[in-house]
Amino acid sequence: MYPLVFQTDFGLVDGAVSAMYGVAYCVHPDLKIHDLTHDITPYNIWEASYRLIQTLEYWPENTVFVSVVDPGVGSDRKSVVARTNTGRYIVTPDNGTLTHVLRMEGICEVREIDEHINRLPRSGDSYTFHGRDVYAYTGARLASGIIDFEGVGPKLDVKDLNILPIVEPYLEGKAVHGTIDILDVRFGSLWTNIPRELFLQTGIQYGDRVSITIENETRTVYRNIILFARSFADVYVGEALAYVNSLDCVAVAINQGSFARAYNIGTGNSWSICIEPFKGF
């Protein structure tokens, strides 16, 4: 009996998530079910992919994650279960949700869900709620030990997974370039894809002033000089800072304010950021 963790873009204003819980408990009443989040931006596969990698490593081996952000439900996209290199499982549509897990944790094997076996009984005429009928049901069967990984269905080639495009960070002289991958939603911080080790190759140290430029494609949205700080306590309330976040990547924030809201900044590959040492006026 292993933990079962749900993630969706369903929200909690109706019965969708509760129905998934009910299906899982009907599979086995002793399951321990947990929520990663149900507030993924609707249809945002990139965000679902990122939230998985943000959370995965802190759960025990054999934990089963069910991630349902599925704008292609009812299409010919595959339903899969992936086993990571660290022995965790992810039940999800093959639509790019596994992008960050494959890149940062690694996937050693993937299987297509055999819906003749792993589908909620008497749900065959339903085409729009695979989160309940296929993913919650299969995840519960796997987490409870009713099936093993081989019992999910036929093996697929990991190389054939659908993966979202990623722009890699890079160093150019003393400037480091990356993208704004995601927001720390509640607080409005910008989380970049620039890892701390690459960032430190600029020679920047804690307490230094850095020059930051944020662009949306060709439009400059923000350009300023801010502090590279260990924590929010190192700057005044309302002051901007750069820091290293919980994923060991560079982030940008306003102490007790929302950087994203203040400057109307979004996320994804079209949002680029450049950070370099401040050379003085």
Backbone bond lengths (Angstrom), bond angles and torsions (degrees), N, CA, C in turn:
res aa  C-N    CA-C-N  psi(-1)  N-CA   C-N-CA  omega(-1)  CA-C   N-CA-C  phi
1 M - - - 1.460 - - 1.520 108.96 -
2 Y 1.320 116.34 113.45 1.465 121.12 -175.69 1.529 110.14 -118.30
3 P 1.356 117.38 158.48 1.466 119.72 179.55 1.534 111.65 -60.59
4 L 1.329 115.22 145.26 1.461 123.17 176.53 1.523 106.99 -120.47
5 V 1.343 117.61 121.71 1.458 122.58 -173.04 1.523 109.33 -120.46
6 F 1.335 116.97 125.07 1.459 122.36 -177.57 1.531 111.40 -102.32
7 Q 1.326 114.97 139.31 1.462 122.91 170.91 1.523 108.32 -137.09
8 T 1.350 116.81 132.44 1.466 120.83 179.06 1.525 110.10 -149.84
9 D 1.332 115.17 174.34 1.463 121.47 168.71 1.525 110.35 -106.76
10 F 1.334 117.16 22.46 1.465 121.86 -173.51 1.521 113.70 -78.19
11 G 1.344 118.04 -23.67 1.454 119.42 -170.92 1.526 110.39 70.39
12 L 1.341 114.78 -176.10 1.467 119.65 -177.49 1.526 112.22 -124.54
13 V 1.338 116.69 21.91 1.459 119.15 -176.78 1.525 112.89 -87.64
14 D 1.356 116.69 -9.85 1.463 118.34 175.75 1.525 109.00 -134.28
15 G 1.324 117.55 -162.40 1.459 120.76 -171.75 1.510 115.83 -94.93
16 A 1.334 118.87 9.71 1.462 120.33 -173.48 1.527 112.25 -61.77
17 V 1.329 117.24 -49.79 1.463 120.00 -178.78 1.517 110.41 -67.01
18 S 1.314 116.72 -40.06 1.465 120.26 177.72 1.528 111.47 -60.11
19 A 1.324 116.85 -37.86 1.460 120.24 177.51 1.530 111.06 -63.27
20 M 1.334 117.03 -39.42 1.466 120.53 176.69 1.529 110.90 -63.01
21 Y 1.323 116.32 -43.28 1.463 120.14 175.08 1.525 110.69 -57.59
22 G 1.333 115.95 -46.60 1.462 119.82 -177.48 1.514 112.75 -61.00
23 V 1.337 116.55 -43.27 1.465 120.48 177.85 1.520 110.01 -60.10
24 A 1.331 116.63 -45.05 1.468 120.15 -178.32 1.526 111.52 -63.61
25 Y 1.330 117.00 -42.72 1.464 119.33 -179.83 1.529 112.01 -69.17
26 C 1.325 117.02 -28.50 1.466 119.12 174.84 1.530 111.33 -69.75
27 V 1.333 116.25 -29.61 1.468 119.35 174.39 1.519 109.63 -66.35
28 H 1.315 116.79 -45.93 1.466 120.75 177.29 1.527 108.96 -157.68
29 P 1.339 117.80 118.90 1.471 120.88 -174.14 1.522 114.01 -70.67
30 D 1.337 118.09 -13.26 1.462 120.01 -177.81 1.527 113.10 -94.36
31 L 1.324 117.42 5.78 1.458 120.13 178.30 1.532 111.34 -62.18
32 K 1.324 115.19 148.48 1.466 121.74 172.89 1.534 107.17 -107.58
33 I 1.333 116.05 109.55 1.463 121.07 -174.63 1.528 109.43 -107.72
34 H 1.327 115.09 138.15 1.457 121.76 -177.38 1.525 109.07 -133.52
35 D 1.318 115.86 161.47 1.465 121.69 178.21 1.515 109.84 -110.35
36 L 1.330 116.42 130.87 1.452 120.85 167.06 1.526 107.51 -80.83
37 T 1.318 116.62 -63.58 1.467 122.82 170.26 1.518 108.40 -164.80
38 H 1.334 115.33 152.73 1.463 121.08 170.91 1.532 110.41 -120.76
39 D 1.342 115.16 18.18 1.459 121.32 -177.77 1.522 112.73 -112.07
40 I 1.328 117.76 24.46 1.456 119.54 170.58 1.528 108.32 -57.89
41 T 1.323 116.72 137.89 1.463 119.97 175.94 1.533 109.06 -54.97
42 P 1.340 118.74 129.04 1.464 120.21 -175.28 1.527 112.93 -49.20
43 Y 1.324 114.73 130.26 1.475 125.31 176.12 1.525 113.58 72.37
44 N 1.333 119.06 5.37 1.460 121.32 -172.90 1.527 110.36 -88.53
45 I 1.323 116.03 89.37 1.464 122.00 -177.42 1.527 110.76 -65.51
46 W 1.326 117.45 -38.56 1.462 121.37 178.59 1.527 111.01 -56.65
47 E 1.317 116.01 -45.83 1.465 120.89 -179.37 1.521 110.84 -64.23
48 A 1.322 117.32 -41.15 1.463 120.58 177.33 1.517 110.92 -60.59
49 S 1.336 116.43 -42.76 1.453 121.51 178.39 1.523 110.93 -60.40
50 Y 1.320 116.44 -43.42 1.461 120.83 -177.43 1.529 111.70 -68.61
51 R 1.320 117.04 -42.09 1.476 119.20 -178.41 1.525 111.16 -64.18
52 L 1.327 117.32 -31.87 1.464 119.38 176.63 1.523 110.72 -63.09
53 I 1.317 117.55 -50.13 1.467 119.47 -176.68 1.521 110.84 -69.41
54 Q 1.315 117.68 -25.32 1.455 121.70 176.69 1.527 111.72 -66.41
55 T 1.335 116.66 -25.53 1.461 121.94 -169.30 1.523 113.80 -113.47
56 L 1.317 116.73 -32.54 1.455 123.47 -165.68 1.525 114.27 -50.33
57 E 1.322 117.36 -49.54 1.460 120.83 -169.62 1.524 113.31 -67.04
58 Y 1.324 117.87 -13.57 1.459 120.22 -177.27 1.532 112.68 -91.49
59 W 1.336 117.03 0.53 1.456 121.44 178.89 1.524 110.25 -104.54
60 P 1.342 116.79 152.34 1.475 119.22 -176.02 1.529 112.63 -65.30
61 E 1.312 114.43 160.21 1.464 120.80 172.89 1.527 109.30 -55.34
62 N 1.325 116.79 143.86 1.473 125.54 -179.99 1.522 114.07 76.93
63 T 1.332 118.30 2.37 1.464 119.37 171.34 1.528 109.29 -60.29
64 V 1.330 115.83 140.38 1.467 121.51 179.98 1.529 108.55 -109.31
65 F 1.328 115.89 118.27 1.460 122.01 176.47 1.528 108.82 -99.79
66 V 1.316 116.09 134.69 1.462 121.98 173.50 1.525 106.76 -115.05
67 S 1.328 116.93 113.11 1.458 121.87 -178.08 1.521 109.23 -116.17
68 V 1.337 115.83 118.20 1.463 120.73 -175.73 1.529 109.63 -124.42
69 V 1.314 116.06 91.27 1.464 123.62 166.18 1.522 103.33 -126.83
70 D 1.321 116.30 102.48 1.464 120.20 -157.66 1.530 112.32 -138.25
71 P 1.342 116.82 67.27 1.471 117.94 179.52 1.521 113.34 -63.05
72 G 1.335 118.02 -17.17 1.460 121.46 179.13 1.516 114.08 -97.42
73 V 1.337 117.59 19.12 1.463 119.68 -178.84 1.526 110.54 -55.98
74 G 1.317 116.26 135.75 1.454 121.38 -178.76 1.516 113.55 90.06
75 S 1.344 117.57 -6.97 1.465 121.25 178.21 1.534 108.90 -89.61
76 D 1.333 115.87 -167.83 1.459 119.37 -178.88 1.525 112.64 -90.34
77 R 1.338 118.90 11.62 1.458 119.87 175.57 1.535 109.02 -64.23
78 K 1.326 116.68 146.24 1.462 121.04 -175.92 1.527 111.40 -80.98
79 S 1.310 115.52 154.37 1.461 122.51 169.45 1.518 107.37 -105.22
80 V 1.344 116.82 127.45 1.457 119.48 -170.12 1.525 111.55 -134.77
81 V 1.338 113.83 163.37 1.461 121.91 166.49 1.523 107.08 -125.90
82 A 1.327 115.89 125.72 1.460 121.53 179.16 1.524 109.23 -107.11
83 R 1.329 115.21 141.84 1.465 120.56 171.95 1.521 108.12 -107.81
84 T 1.318 117.06 123.83 1.455 120.86 -177.55 1.522 110.80 -79.89
85 N 1.310 115.59 167.69 1.463 120.84 178.55 1.520 112.47 -64.42
86 T 1.332 116.51 -18.17 1.458 120.96 179.40 1.530 112.49 -100.79
87 G 1.334 117.07 9.42 1.453 120.26 171.11 1.510 115.51 84.28
88 R 1.333 118.14 23.53 1.458 121.28 173.06 1.526 109.01 -105.38
89 Y 1.338 116.47 162.31 1.461 121.30 -175.34 1.522 110.05 -121.09
90 I 1.335 116.23 143.55 1.460 121.45 177.01 1.518 108.47 -129.99
91 V 1.332 115.99 121.14 1.462 123.78 178.33 1.519 107.06 -101.51
92 T 1.331 118.20 121.23 1.458 119.57 -170.02 1.518 111.12 -167.71
93 P 1.322 117.98 159.24 1.466 118.86 167.36 1.527 110.15 -67.17
94 D 1.324 116.08 147.37 1.461 121.39 177.40 1.526 108.57 -85.87
95 N 1.334 114.65 78.15 1.467 120.07 -175.50 1.520 113.09 -132.16
96 G 1.320 116.77 14.47 1.452 121.44 -177.76 1.516 113.63 111.85
97 T 1.322 117.98 -8.11 1.457 121.95 -178.97 1.532 112.16 -60.05
98 L 1.317 117.29 -24.77 1.464 120.78 -177.03 1.535 113.09 -90.44
99 T 1.325 117.83 7.37 1.462 121.65 -173.38 1.527 113.09 -56.06
100 H 1.314 118.08 -56.28 1.462 120.72 -175.68 1.523 112.13 -71.78
101 V 1.318 117.36 -32.71 1.463 120.15 177.17 1.521 110.09 -63.80
102 L 1.319 117.18 -45.39 1.465 121.14 178.88 1.522 110.21 -61.64
103 R 1.315 117.17 -41.46 1.474 121.66 -175.02 1.516 112.29 -74.22
104 M 1.341 117.75 -38.12 1.463 120.40 -168.51 1.529 114.24 -108.49
105 E 1.332 117.91 -27.06 1.470 119.79 178.43 1.525 111.26 -113.31
106 G 1.313 116.32 -30.74 1.458 120.84 179.32 1.523 112.12 91.75
107 I 1.313 116.02 141.88 1.463 123.19 177.39 1.517 108.03 -120.44
108 C 1.332 116.66 124.13 1.461 120.29 -176.32 1.521 112.26 -93.63
109 E 1.342 117.38 -23.25 1.467 119.26 -177.78 1.524 109.04 -159.70
110 V 1.323 116.38 148.74 1.452 121.43 177.99 1.523 108.75 -140.33
111 R 1.326 116.34 142.04 1.467 122.17 179.70 1.523 109.77 -131.01
112 E 1.311 115.54 142.60 1.458 121.12 175.23 1.519 109.52 -82.33
113 I 1.325 116.40 136.43 1.468 120.55 -179.46 1.523 109.48 -70.40
114 D 1.322 116.30 123.34 1.455 122.32 175.12 1.529 107.84 -83.17
115 E 1.328 116.55 102.10 1.465 120.38 -174.25 1.530 112.88 -73.60
116 H 1.316 118.37 -10.37 1.465 119.86 173.11 1.521 110.92 -68.08
117 I 1.352 115.06 -25.69 1.468 120.86 -178.26 1.522 110.61 -110.30
118 N 1.326 115.87 -45.40 1.461 121.87 -171.45 1.522 111.12 -105.22
119 R 1.306 114.55 65.80 1.461 121.61 174.93 1.519 107.94 -147.74
120 L 1.331 115.66 141.47 1.464 120.97 -179.72 1.522 110.33 -53.37
121 P 1.324 118.13 125.02 1.476 120.09 -179.87 1.532 112.01 -53.93
122 R 1.321 114.98 141.81 1.471 124.65 177.11 1.535 112.54 65.02
123 S 1.344 116.67 25.81 1.475 119.90 177.83 1.527 111.76 -113.47
124 G 1.320 117.34 11.41 1.453 121.09 -172.48 1.512 115.20 -63.81
125 D 1.328 117.74 -21.40 1.460 120.67 -179.92 1.529 112.81 -91.73
126 S 1.347 116.60 4.15 1.463 121.00 179.38 1.528 109.14 -99.08
127 Y 1.338 116.78 127.22 1.462 120.76 -175.55 1.531 113.49 -118.55
128 T 1.323 117.91 1.30 1.464 119.75 -172.22 1.524 114.12 -120.12
129 F 1.325 118.85 1.48 1.469 120.15 -178.87 1.527 109.33 -135.17
130 H 1.325 116.04 59.93 1.460 120.54 177.60 1.521 111.67 -68.05
131 G 1.348 117.24 -21.80 1.455 119.80 175.48 1.506 111.89 -57.22
132 R 1.301 116.64 -39.40 1.468 122.44 177.31 1.518 111.60 -83.68
133 D 1.336 115.99 -50.71 1.464 121.31 -167.44 1.518 114.24 -78.19
134 V 1.329 117.09 -29.44 1.466 120.91 -176.22 1.526 111.51 -116.37
135 Y 1.340 117.93 -53.65 1.461 120.09 -169.92 1.530 112.64 -75.93
136 A 1.322 118.46 -49.18 1.466 119.59 177.81 1.524 110.60 -62.82
137 Y 1.317 116.08 -39.88 1.474 120.79 -178.83 1.534 110.80 -65.26
138 T 1.318 116.70 -48.51 1.461 120.41 -179.74 1.524 110.98 -66.91
139 G 1.332 116.76 -42.73 1.457 119.73 178.58 1.517 112.15 -59.74
140 A 1.315 116.70 -41.03 1.465 120.64 179.79 1.525 110.83 -66.79
141 R 1.323 117.27 -40.24 1.468 120.45 178.64 1.533 111.29 -64.58
142 L 1.319 116.12 -36.80 1.459 120.09 179.19 1.531 111.03 -73.47
143 A 1.340 117.74 -45.17 1.463 121.34 -178.23 1.527 112.13 -65.90
144 S 1.324 116.99 -31.51 1.461 120.75 -178.01 1.521 113.16 -87.06
145 G 1.337 117.23 -7.82 1.457 120.35 179.33 1.506 114.42 85.37
146 I 1.328 118.42 5.86 1.468 120.84 177.06 1.525 109.61 -63.69
147 I 1.345 116.93 -37.76 1.460 121.30 171.17 1.528 108.30 -123.98
148 D 1.335 116.80 153.90 1.451 120.45 168.80 1.523 108.33 -96.54
149 F 1.310 116.83 -177.45 1.459 119.70 -175.91 1.521 111.52 -60.99
150 E 1.320 116.81 -39.04 1.467 120.26 178.84 1.521 111.17 -63.49
151 G 1.331 116.56 -25.55 1.460 120.96 -179.32 1.513 114.09 -77.19
152 V 1.344 117.28 -5.68 1.462 120.85 178.21 1.525 110.76 -66.02
153 G 1.341 116.06 -44.88 1.455 120.45 -176.13 1.513 110.34 155.08
154 P 1.325 117.97 -168.78 1.460 121.64 -174.36 1.531 113.00 -67.45
155 K 1.322 114.30 148.11 1.455 121.49 -179.97 1.524 110.69 -73.94
156 L 1.340 116.26 140.08 1.460 123.19 175.85 1.525 109.51 -115.85
157 D 1.313 116.63 163.57 1.452 121.46 176.28 1.528 109.05 -83.35
158 V 1.323 116.68 125.33 1.469 120.89 179.32 1.523 110.72 -55.20
159 K 1.315 117.21 -33.42 1.463 121.45 -178.69 1.529 112.66 -64.34
160 D 1.333 116.91 -17.83 1.461 120.22 -177.72 1.528 113.31 -92.22
161 L 1.325 117.66 0.37 1.462 120.05 178.18 1.528 110.46 -62.38
162 N 1.316 115.81 145.41 1.465 121.19 174.50 1.527 108.92 -77.51
163 I 1.311 116.21 122.21 1.461 121.92 -175.28 1.530 108.99 -123.45
164 L 1.331 116.42 136.62 1.457 121.91 178.12 1.529 109.87 -76.15
165 P 1.330 118.22 148.30 1.467 119.95 178.82 1.525 111.43 -67.00
166 I 1.319 115.44 140.56 1.462 122.21 179.66 1.517 109.36 -126.05
167 V 1.327 116.80 135.01 1.459 122.53 173.97 1.525 107.67 -95.56
168 E 1.318 117.25 117.20 1.459 120.88 -176.90 1.525 110.60 -76.41
169 P 1.341 117.66 142.45 1.467 120.15 174.64 1.526 110.32 -70.65
170 Y 1.322 116.65 156.15 1.459 119.14 -179.41 1.529 110.30 -153.54
171 L 1.343 114.05 158.55 1.450 122.04 178.98 1.520 108.79 -105.75
172 E 1.338 115.73 132.14 1.456 121.64 178.40 1.521 107.60 -130.82
173 G 1.335 116.45 102.74 1.453 119.57 -171.25 1.523 108.93 65.29
174 K 1.315 116.68 -124.50 1.468 121.73 176.81 1.531 112.62 -100.54
175 A 1.319 116.54 7.76 1.474 120.93 -179.88 1.521 109.82 -102.76
176 V 1.320 116.87 135.23 1.459 121.74 176.55 1.525 108.82 -108.50
177 H 1.320 115.98 134.33 1.456 121.84 -175.90 1.526 109.62 -117.49
178 G 1.327 116.46 142.56 1.451 120.90 177.20 1.519 110.76 -160.20
179 T 1.302 115.04 -166.24 1.459 121.56 177.53 1.520 110.12 -123.93
180 I 1.330 115.11 162.99 1.468 120.78 175.76 1.523 107.07 -93.26
181 D 1.316 115.69 102.18 1.457 120.99 -172.72 1.521 113.06 -73.17
182 I 1.320 116.62 -40.40 1.464 119.70 -168.66 1.531 108.34 -160.82
183 L 1.309 116.23 163.65 1.460 121.56 173.09 1.520 110.02 -105.09
184 D 1.312 115.99 145.21 1.460 120.58 163.06 1.531 104.08 -76.98
185 V 1.324 115.20 90.63 1.466 122.06 -158.15 1.513 113.56 -53.57
186 R 1.305 117.75 -48.12 1.457 120.05 -172.65 1.531 112.04 -67.74
187 F 1.331 116.16 -31.24 1.462 119.72 -173.87 1.523 113.47 -108.96
188 G 1.323 117.93 -7.86 1.453 120.62 173.14 1.512 115.78 77.55
189 S 1.349 117.74 17.53 1.459 120.60 175.41 1.523 109.85 -75.87
190 L 1.336 116.47 152.54 1.459 122.42 177.87 1.518 108.51 -99.18
191 W 1.318 117.10 122.55 1.462 121.25 177.92 1.517 108.64 -103.52
192 T 1.319 116.90 117.93 1.457 121.66 -177.88 1.533 110.70 -92.51
193 N 1.327 115.05 172.87 1.471 120.10 175.91 1.529 111.34 -97.15
194 I 1.339 117.70 16.36 1.463 122.01 -178.38 1.532 109.52 -88.18
195 P 1.326 118.55 110.29 1.464 119.85 -179.43 1.528 111.57 -71.13
196 R 1.307 115.48 151.90 1.474 120.95 -177.04 1.530 111.39 -56.04
197 E 1.314 118.20 -42.38 1.464 120.62 -176.45 1.534 111.51 -62.03
198 L 1.337 116.81 -40.89 1.460 119.76 177.30 1.527 110.41 -67.93
199 F 1.324 116.50 -41.88 1.462 121.27 -179.12 1.528 111.08 -59.94
200 L 1.322 117.82 -41.61 1.460 121.14 -176.30 1.522 112.35 -69.32
201 Q 1.335 117.44 -15.56 1.468 120.10 175.93 1.539 112.05 -68.46
202 T 1.330 116.80 -11.95 1.468 120.33 174.38 1.524 111.49 -74.23
203 G 1.337 117.10 -14.26 1.461 121.37 -175.48 1.515 113.52 88.44
204 I 1.328 117.45 -0.95 1.467 121.69 179.81 1.522 109.50 -70.31
205 Q 1.332 116.35 136.96 1.459 122.56 177.56 1.522 109.79 -124.45
206 Y 1.334 115.70 162.55 1.463 120.20 177.70 1.527 110.12 -55.21
207 G 1.319 115.69 134.77 1.455 121.63 -178.90 1.514 113.97 95.44
208 D 1.352 116.80 -10.08 1.459 120.45 178.30 1.531 110.72 -80.00
209 R 1.309 115.45 152.53 1.458 120.91 170.35 1.527 109.08 -87.22
210 V 1.320 115.94 139.22 1.464 120.59 -178.78 1.526 109.22 -126.36
211 S 1.312 114.62 151.03 1.464 121.75 176.21 1.522 108.40 -97.74
212 I 1.321 115.61 126.57 1.465 120.67 -176.84 1.521 109.55 -122.36
213 T 1.334 115.04 133.88 1.462 121.74 173.20 1.516 108.77 -127.49
214 I 1.327 116.83 128.18 1.460 122.27 177.82 1.521 108.22 -118.27
215 E 1.328 115.84 128.63 1.459 120.76 -179.24 1.520 110.38 -126.67
216 N 1.329 115.45 148.14 1.460 122.25 170.54 1.520 106.28 -110.80
217 E 1.338 115.31 98.67 1.463 122.79 -170.31 1.535 108.18 58.91
218 T 1.312 120.75 -110.70 1.469 120.65 -176.42 1.528 112.72 -100.64
219 R 1.306 118.40 0.50 1.473 121.57 -176.04 1.522 110.46 -98.69
220 T 1.324 117.13 123.67 1.463 121.56 176.87 1.525 108.90 -77.75
221 V 1.331 115.96 121.96 1.460 121.58 -176.94 1.526 111.45 -101.23
222 Y 1.331 116.17 -32.36 1.470 119.34 -176.51 1.526 108.51 -150.34
223 R 1.343 115.93 135.62 1.462 121.52 173.38 1.520 107.77 -147.74
224 N 1.334 115.66 123.10 1.466 117.59 -176.72 1.528 109.54 -165.31
225 I 1.320 114.58 174.15 1.459 123.04 176.06 1.523 107.55 -110.62
226 I 1.344 117.33 123.87 1.458 120.62 -178.72 1.527 109.05 -135.81
227 L 1.335 115.71 172.18 1.462 122.04 -177.77 1.528 110.44 -89.50
228 F 1.341 116.10 138.99 1.462 120.83 167.43 1.518 106.62 -90.19
229 A 1.332 116.53 110.04 1.461 122.09 -169.19 1.527 111.64 -119.67
230 R 1.316 115.10 158.10 1.467 119.74 174.94 1.520 111.12 -73.60
231 S 1.336 116.73 -36.89 1.459 120.90 -176.35 1.518 109.77 -154.38
232 F 1.309 115.31 172.32 1.466 121.50 -179.27 1.528 111.52 -63.91
233 A 1.327 117.01 -25.94 1.467 120.55 -177.94 1.516 112.24 -68.11
234 D 1.336 116.84 -12.42 1.466 120.25 -178.21 1.530 113.14 -81.58
235 V 1.331 117.88 -6.10 1.467 120.68 -179.34 1.527 109.39 -130.08
236 Y 1.313 115.83 164.29 1.455 120.52 178.40 1.528 110.78 -73.00
237 V 1.318 116.05 157.53 1.461 121.05 173.28 1.527 108.91 -59.28
238 G 1.330 116.39 130.87 1.454 121.62 -178.51 1.520 113.98 90.38
239 E 1.339 116.77 -5.77 1.468 120.55 -178.93 1.532 109.70 -92.45
240 A 1.320 115.92 144.13 1.464 121.27 178.68 1.525 110.41 -83.17
241 L 1.331 115.37 154.05 1.459 121.37 178.49 1.524 109.99 -153.29
242 A 1.324 115.18 157.86 1.457 122.37 167.48 1.522 107.22 -108.81
243 Y 1.318 117.22 145.27 1.467 121.28 -177.64 1.523 108.93 -154.99
244 V 1.318 117.19 173.61 1.458 122.51 176.74 1.526 108.09 -100.10
245 N 1.340 116.86 123.12 1.468 120.18 -174.47 1.530 112.05 -86.33
246 S 1.318 116.12 -173.16 1.471 121.73 -174.54 1.520 113.29 -71.23
247 L 1.337 118.05 -11.25 1.455 121.32 174.92 1.527 111.70 -99.38
248 D 1.334 116.31 11.92 1.459 122.65 178.67 1.528 111.91 64.98
249 C 1.333 116.11 33.42 1.456 122.40 175.28 1.534 108.98 -122.28
250 V 1.305 115.88 161.97 1.467 120.54 -179.44 1.528 109.68 -75.07
251 A 1.314 115.86 138.76 1.460 122.41 176.06 1.531 108.92 -132.02
252 V 1.325 115.28 161.82 1.467 122.04 179.92 1.524 107.65 -129.51
253 A 1.315 116.93 135.95 1.467 119.92 -174.89 1.515 110.55 -150.42
254 I 1.319 114.46 171.65 1.458 123.22 167.81 1.520 107.06 -116.34
255 N 1.311 116.81 129.39 1.463 120.04 179.66 1.525 109.84 -62.75
256 Q 1.328 115.73 115.68 1.466 125.25 -178.75 1.524 112.12 61.59
257 G 1.322 116.34 33.71 1.454 121.81 175.20 1.508 110.05 -150.43
258 S 1.313 116.89 170.63 1.461 122.39 -179.33 1.519 110.06 -103.49
259 F 1.324 116.69 110.27 1.460 120.46 177.75 1.524 110.11 -64.60
260 A 1.334 116.84 -42.50 1.470 120.96 -177.89 1.521 111.10 -60.73
261 R 1.331 117.19 -42.65 1.463 120.70 -178.39 1.524 111.11 -73.88
262 A 1.320 116.67 -36.97 1.470 120.17 -177.57 1.517 112.12 -63.31
263 Y 1.338 116.09 -34.32 1.472 119.33 -175.09 1.531 112.56 -119.96
264 N 1.343 115.56 10.69 1.469 121.04 175.80 1.534 110.95 54.04
265 I 1.325 115.98 55.90 1.458 122.35 -174.98 1.527 109.87 -107.34
266 G 1.324 115.72 136.55 1.455 122.00 179.56 1.519 111.70 -110.00
267 T 1.331 115.62 -163.35 1.457 120.75 -175.52 1.525 111.06 -131.59
268 G 1.327 114.85 165.10 1.458 120.59 177.31 1.518 111.75 115.86
269 N 1.317 115.68 178.06 1.461 121.13 -173.97 1.522 114.30 -64.65
270 S 1.336 118.10 -20.20 1.466 120.06 179.81 1.533 112.10 -80.44
271 W 1.346 116.87 -9.12 1.457 120.83 -179.50 1.522 108.84 -103.37
272 S 1.323 116.38 106.33 1.461 121.09 -176.61 1.522 110.49 -106.45
273 I 1.328 114.30 153.60 1.468 120.57 179.28 1.519 108.52 -137.21
274 C 1.326 115.78 140.10 1.464 122.54 176.93 1.532 107.34 -126.29
275 I 1.337 116.26 130.59 1.459 121.81 179.41 1.522 108.19 -127.71
276 E 1.335 116.07 132.38 1.462 120.53 179.69 1.533 109.43 -147.81
277 P 1.322 116.28 159.55 1.471 118.64 178.41 1.521 110.82 -59.31
278 F 1.324 116.20 141.50 1.457 120.88 176.07 1.515 108.87 -79.10
279 K 1.317 116.67 124.52 1.465 121.65 -174.22 1.517 112.31 -91.67
280 G 1.286 117.78 -2.89 1.464 120.11 179.90 1.523 111.15 94.61
281 F 1.335 114.64 161.29 1.477 120.36 -177.73 1.524 110.91 -83.37
